[in-house]
Amino acid sequence: MISIITGATGDIGEEFVKRLLDETDQIWAVGRSDAKLSSLKERYGDKIIPVKVDLSDKDELFGFCRKIEEEKPLIRYLVNNAGVAKLGPVSEFTLEEISDLLDINDKAATLISRAALPFMGKGAYILNVASASAFQPNPYIALYSASKAYLLSFTRSLNVENKEINCTAVCPGWVDTKMLPKSNNGKEIKYPGMVPASKVVDCALKDTRKGKDVSVCSFYYSYLRFLSKITPHSLVMKMWVGMLKPYL
Ligand SMILES: NC(=O)c1ccc[n+]([C@@H]2O[C@H](COP(=O)([O-])OP(=O)(O)OC[C@H]3O[C@@H](n4cnc5c(N)ncnc54)[C@H](OP(=O)(O)O)[C@@H]3O)[C@@H](O)[C@H]2O)c1
């Protein structure tokens, strides 16, 4: 029985590696850097099977999906965790940056889920790492936020379609990882309610085992999720842009 973790070389990904090591015979650790994958194997041992895939490359992504279909592994956990983010107005993104972001954050998670489903038995888990930014539109991280809203919607539907598999969208707020820049335009960035990656992963695994289709991980962000349901989104966006203003 195996686990597949994309973005295994990142901070949240490595926490999933640590937690799932004792639960499966192998972890297919998906990443794009040979050096980081080798370091992961050195630190966690022979259960780590490094799989080098650049998820923004169509041929490499399809190649990985075909590997799953050909090898037919029994999959206990699929964690679609790889993701990229960039702050700024859509008008400042290049076409390549937009295409890569959508491919990594959405297309890869969708195709890998599809390829893995036939090999996931009763009681298996799919965890798609989305974000609390999926709960409302967020100007200046518009693409990231919209890509995570897709992932949230996709995962919840997948959970209904596949009764024997638990599918959970993991939606943390700010997490203390290298994805978050420490400063912008010379100003130190403050991240309200930031939590460590270990807490996100503990909470995600507890929630998916309870059968929850969304994992939020902190009271602060559960409360914001509730607020975003009952407040007009035009107002929520205004508050968000106000909060970002010092850094733009
Ligand atoms: N940090 C936060 O505040 C926060 C909040 C909510 C949700 N999230 C989500 O959590 C997930 C993990 O992020 P993190 O915070 O742990 O950041 P991270 O440490 O930067 O991890 C991102 C991972 O994605 C991988 N990746 C990026 N582009 C890739 C590509 N083209 N092909 C294959 N892998 C690629 C990275 O590989 P390399 O190691 O080679 O770069 C890395 O392993 C992401 O989906 C992110 O959106 C993060």
The ligand as an SDF file (V2000), in Angstrom:
LIG
                    3D

 48 52  0  0  0  0  0  0  0  0999 V2000
    1.9280   28.7440    3.1520 N   0  0  0  0  0  0  0  0  0  0  0  0
    0.6670   29.1580    3.2330 C   0  0  0  0  0  0  0  0  0  0  0  0
    0.3580   30.2020    3.8520 O   0  0  0  0  0  0  0  0  0  0  0  0
   -0.4260   28.3460    2.6080 C   0  0  0  0  0  0  0  0  0  0  0  0
   -1.7510   28.6180    2.9640 C   0  0  0  0  0  0  0  0  0  0  0  0
   -2.7820   27.8870    2.4100 C   0  0  0  0  0  0  0  0  0  0  0  0
   -2.4920   26.8780    1.4960 C   0  0  0  0  0  0  0  0  0  0  0  0
   -1.2060   26.6320    1.1400 N   0  0  0  0  0  0  0  0  0  0  0  0
   -0.9510   25.5750    0.1470 C   0  0  0  0  0  0  0  0  0  0  0  0
   -0.1300   24.5810    0.7070 O   0  0  0  0  0  0  0  0  0  0  0  0
    0.5350   23.8580   -0.3450 C   0  0  0  0  0  0  0  0  0  0  0  0
    1.9980   23.6480    0.0440 C   0  0  0  0  0  0  0  0  0  0  0  0
    2.6360   24.9190    0.1210 O   0  0  0  0  0  0  0  0  0  0  0  0
    3.7500   25.2890    1.2080 P   0  0  0  0  0  0  0  0  0  0  0  0
    3.2190   26.4360    1.9820 O   0  0  0  0  0  0  0  0  0  0  0  0
    4.2380   24.0640    1.9100 O   0  0  0  0  0  0  0  0  0  0  0  0
    4.8640   25.9190    0.2540 O   0  0  0  0  0  0  0  0  0  0  0  0
    6.2470   25.3390   -0.2800 P   0  0  0  0  0  0  0  0  0  0  0  0
    7.1070   24.9380    0.8690 O   0  0  0  0  0  0  0  0  0  0  0  0
    6.7460   26.3630   -1.2280 O   0  0  0  0  0  0  0  0  0  0  0  0
    5.8190   24.0080   -1.0770 O   0  0  0  0  0  0  0  0  0  0  0  0
    5.3190   24.0430   -2.3920 C   0  0  0  0  0  0  0  0  0  0  0  0
    5.6360   22.6990   -3.0390 C   0  0  0  0  0  0  0  0  0  0  0  0
    5.1120   22.6910   -4.3980 O   0  0  0  0  0  0  0  0  0  0  0  0
    6.1580   22.2350   -5.2550 C   0  0  0  0  0  0  0  0  0  0  0  0
    6.0370   22.7380   -6.6090 N   0  0  0  0  0  0  0  0  0  0  0  0
    5.9470   24.0370   -7.0120 C   0  0  0  0  0  0  0  0  0  0  0  0
    5.9480   24.1020   -8.3630 N   0  0  0  0  0  0  0  0  0  0  0  0
    6.0330   22.8270   -8.8170 C   0  0  0  0  0  0  0  0  0  0  0  0
    6.0970   22.2400  -10.1030 C   0  0  0  0  0  0  0  0  0  0  0  0
    6.0870   22.9780  -11.2100 N   0  0  0  0  0  0  0  0  0  0  0  0
    6.1770   20.8970  -10.1950 N   0  0  0  0  0  0  0  0  0  0  0  0
    6.2310   20.1230   -9.0910 C   0  0  0  0  0  0  0  0  0  0  0  0
    6.1820   20.6190   -7.8360 N   0  0  0  0  0  0  0  0  0  0  0  0
    6.0950   21.9560   -7.7120 C   0  0  0  0  0  0  0  0  0  0  0  0
    7.4260   22.7910   -4.6130 C   0  0  0  0  0  0  0  0  0  0  0  0
    8.5720   22.1710   -5.1460 O   0  0  0  0  0  0  0  0  0  0  0  0
   10.0290   22.8240   -4.8930 P   0  0  0  0  0  0  0  0  0  0  0  0
   10.4230   22.3710   -3.5130 O   0  0  0  0  0  0  0  0  0  0  0  0
   10.8840   22.2480   -5.9530 O   0  0  0  0  0  0  0  0  0  0  0  0
    9.8630   24.3120   -5.0010 O   0  0  0  0  0  0  0  0  0  0  0  0
    7.1470   22.4620   -3.1600 C   0  0  0  0  0  0  0  0  0  0  0  0
    7.4330   21.1220   -2.8840 O   0  0  0  0  0  0  0  0  0  0  0  0
    0.3210   24.7080   -1.6130 C   0  0  0  0  0  0  0  0  0  0  0  0
   -0.6750   24.1170   -2.4110 O   0  0  0  0  0  0  0  0  0  0  0  0
   -0.1730   26.0290   -1.0780 C   0  0  0  0  0  0  0  0  0  0  0  0
   -0.9860   26.7240   -1.9940 O   0  0  0  0  0  0  0  0  0  0  0  0
   -0.1590   27.3250    1.6930 C   0  0  0  0  0  0  0  0  0  0  0  0
  1  2  1  0
  2  3  2  0
  2  4  1  0
  4  5  1  0
  4 48  2  0
  5  6  2  0
  6  7  1  0
  7  8  2  0
  8  9  1  0
  8 48  1  0
  9 10  1  0
  9 46  1  0
 10 11  1  0
 11 12  1  0
 11 44  1  0
 12 13  1  0
 13 14  1  0
 14 15  2  0
 14 16  1  0
 14 17  1  0
 17 18  1  0
 18 19  2  0
 18 20  1  0
 18 21  1  0
 21 22  1  0
 22 23  1  0
 23 24  1  0
 23 42  1  0
 24 25  1  0
 25 26  1  0
 25 36  1  0
 26 27  1  0
 26 35  1  0
 27 28  2  0
 28 29  1  0
 29 30  1  0
 29 35  2  0
 30 31  1  0
 30 32  2  0
 32 33  1  0
 33 34  2  0
 34 35  1  0
 36 37  1  0
 36 42  1  0
 37 38  1  0
 38 39  2  0
 38 40  1  0
 38 41  1  0
 42 43  1  0
 44 45  1  0
 44 46  1  0
 46 47  1  0
M  CHG  2   8   1  16  -1
M  END
$$$$
